[in-house]
Amino acid sequence: MGVAYYIVLETEIEGLDLSMDGKILARQIDLLDAAALDLGVRPLTEFVGMDADALEGILGDDAGDIEVPPLEHFSAEDGLSTIRALLARPEAQPALDDLKECERILRAAAQHQVGWRFQIDI
């Protein structure tokens, strides 16, 4: 199975398919974050937010010992800035399909002024 990043929107956009694989994105996240820092844009991992239920699904009984910060959503424009900057980088090539899916989803979110976050599936 493996770890995967996927996008969660603050509110649903009718007809928008949120499907993406996200596994290669997860495997390449350290390289992509380093590239983002080099480019002066926000690293992808800074867009991650986990609600209490998702955290419990990952950590099981240990989740009760962790104080979960308030769930934060980010502007689609901020996410698009990072994604578009990364698309031109050679480090992004292995995760190109995932990044293009992120761009597609965030473009729709920006048009509808809907906030978003990454969530991690394990």
C-alpha positions in Angstrom: 0.0 0.0 0.0 2.2 2.9 1.2 1.9 6.5 2.1 0.0 9.0 -0.1 -0.8 12.7 0.0 -4.2 13.8 -1.2 -6.1 17.1 -1.2 -9.0 17.8 1.0 -11.2 20.8 0.2 -12.8 23.1 2.8 -16.1 22.8 1.0 -17.1 20.4 -1.8 -17.0 21.7 -5.4 -19.8 20.0 -7.4 -18.5 17.8 -10.2 -14.8 18.2 -9.2 -13.0 14.8 -9.1 -10.4 14.9 -6.2 -8.8 11.6 -7.2 -5.0 11.5 -7.3 -2.5 8.8 -6.6 -0.3 10.8 -4.3 2.1 7.9 -3.5 5.0 9.2 -5.6 4.4 12.7 -4.2 4.8 11.2 -0.7 8.0 9.4 -1.7 9.5 12.5 -3.3 8.3 15.0 -0.6 11.8 15.7 0.9 13.3 16.5 -2.5 10.3 18.6 -3.4 10.4 20.5 -0.1 14.1 21.2 -0.6 13.4 22.5 -4.2 10.5 24.7 -2.9 12.8 26.3 -0.3 15.4 26.9 -3.1 12.7 28.5 -5.1 11.5 30.7 -2.3 8.0 29.2 -2.2 6.2 27.4 0.7 7.2 23.7 1.0 4.4 21.2 0.3 4.6 19.7 3.8 3.5 23.1 5.3 0.1 22.5 3.6 -0.6 19.3 5.6 -3.4 19.3 8.1 -4.9 16.3 9.9 -8.2 16.2 11.8 -8.5 14.1 14.9 -10.2 11.2 13.1 -7.5 11.0 10.5 -4.8 11.2 13.2 -6.5 8.4 15.2 -6.6 6.3 12.0 -2.8 6.6 11.7 -1.7 6.5 15.4 -4.5 4.3 16.8 -4.7 4.4 20.6 -1.6 6.7 20.8 -3.6 9.5 19.2 -5.4 10.2 22.5 -2.1 11.3 24.0 -1.5 14.0 21.3 -3.1 17.5 21.3 -4.4 18.1 17.8 -4.0 21.7 16.7 -7.0 23.4 15.0 -7.4 22.3 11.5 -6.1 24.8 9.0 -7.0 25.3 5.4 -4.9 27.2 3.0 -5.6 29.4 0.0 -5.6 27.6 -3.3 -3.5 30.4 -4.8 -0.7 29.7 -2.2 -0.7 26.0 -3.1 -0.7 26.8 -6.9 2.4 29.1 -6.4 4.3 26.1 -4.9 3.0 23.5 -7.4 3.6 25.6 -10.5 7.1 26.5 -9.3 7.9 22.9 -8.7 6.5 21.7 -12.1 9.5 23.3 -13.9 12.1 21.7 -11.6 14.0 18.5 -12.6 13.4 17.1 -9.1 9.7 17.1 -9.8 9.8 14.7 -12.8 9.1 11.5 -10.8 6.1 13.2 -9.2 4.9 15.0 -12.3 1.6 13.3 -12.6 0.7 13.9 -8.9 1.8 17.6 -9.2 -0.4 18.0 -12.3 -3.4 16.5 -10.5 -2.7 18.9 -7.6 -2.6 21.8 -10.1 -5.9 20.7 -11.6 -7.7 20.5 -8.3 -6.2 23.7 -6.9 -7.0 25.6 -10.0 -10.7 24.7 -9.5 -10.5 25.5 -5.8 -9.0 28.9 -6.7 -11.9 29.6 -9.1 -14.4 28.8 -6.4 -12.4 30.5 -3.6 -12.3 27.2 -1.6 -9.6 26.5 0.9 -7.6 23.3 0.9 -5.1 21.1 2.7 -3.1 18.0 2.1 -3.9 15.0 4.2 -1.7 11.9 4.5 -3.0 8.4 4.0 -1.0 5.6 5.4 
